[in-house]
């Protein structure tokens, strides 16, 4: 992977820029190259002087020149565009411009990291070194400015905890500010993870035994209830060895 990934921010709101700067500084691979609050100045500078931009964070709704129009003019200078806006109405047009992501303000750090990691994996890591099942997440667990890396395949189960979720790994339990619905969305493409209860998502790699509605995950347990257990039981049926002899 290249040593640094150069980022440019264009947003007429300095507060929004400051939030993105804070998020960018949480990821060591990223480097802020320049920021602009004036889209006309940004257009002129990028066309005349700016070298190729790895990731452009671009607000959509700006005076003088919209982010959509600006993107159309500088597309050849930019490898990846992430639109940042409070308005979801622009999403279709954004993806027409082959934007990599569309982040709604206020931008949550978890969503930001998810988008950046996908871009890094797709465009900046050598293909042979990309992770598959051993994908990692970076968790913000409460201490300001600190992110903890957790390998996805080490997550045994996820449990709801009011407005938070607990991630239990082999060695530690982490509490993060996310909902179960958000965790389902993050894990939806990994067929190892099933939501079996309103309060539990489990990693099937750690199942040691199933007794009635109790799933044993080594030294831990999770319950399954309707309406969540249907897909999980179908998965178990497919994995269950049964003689076909009459």
MOGILIN-V881500 format. One record per backbone hydrogen bond with DSSP energy under -1.0 kcal/mol. CO is the residue of the C=O (numbers start at 1). NH is the residue of the N-H. Records with the same first field share a line. If there is no record, write none. Layout:
BEGIN
CO = NH ; NH
END
This chain:
BEGIN
5 = 31
6 = 55
7 = 33 ; 34
8 = 57
9 = 36
10 = 59
13 = 17
14 = 18
15 = 19
16 = 20
17 = 21
18 = 22
19 = 23
20 = 24
21 = 25
23 = 26
24 = 27
27 = 30
29 = 5
31 = 7
34 = 9
36 = 11
38 = 42
39 = 43
40 = 44
41 = 45
42 = 46
43 = 47
44 = 48
45 = 49 ; 50
53 = 79
55 = 8
56 = 82
57 = 10
58 = 84
60 = 62 ; 67
63 = 65
66 = 70
67 = 71
68 = 72
69 = 73
70 = 74
74 = 77
75 = 78
77 = 53
80 = 56
81 = 100 ; 101
82 = 58
83 = 103
85 = 105
88 = 91
90 = 94
91 = 95
92 = 96
93 = 97
94 = 99
95 = 98
101 = 83
103 = 85
108 = 112
109 = 113
110 = 114
111 = 115
112 = 116
113 = 117
114 = 118
115 = 119
116 = 120
117 = 121
118 = 122
119 = 123
120 = 124 ; 125
126 = 129
132 = 135
135 = 152
137 = 150
139 = 148
143 = 146
148 = 139
150 = 137
151 = 154
152 = 155
156 = 203
157 = 168
158 = 201
159 = 166
161 = 164
164 = 161
165 = 176
166 = 159
167 = 174
168 = 156 ; 157
172 = 169
174 = 167
176 = 165 ; 178
179 = 183
180 = 184
181 = 185
182 = 186
183 = 187
187 = 190
190 = 193
192 = 204
194 = 202
196 = 225
197 = 200
199 = 160
200 = 196 ; 197
201 = 158
202 = 194
203 = 206
204 = 207
209 = 216
211 = 214
213 = 224
214 = 211
215 = 222
216 = 208 ; 209
217 = 220
220 = 217
222 = 215
225 = 228 ; 229
229 = 233
230 = 234
231 = 235
232 = 236
233 = 237
234 = 238
235 = 239
END
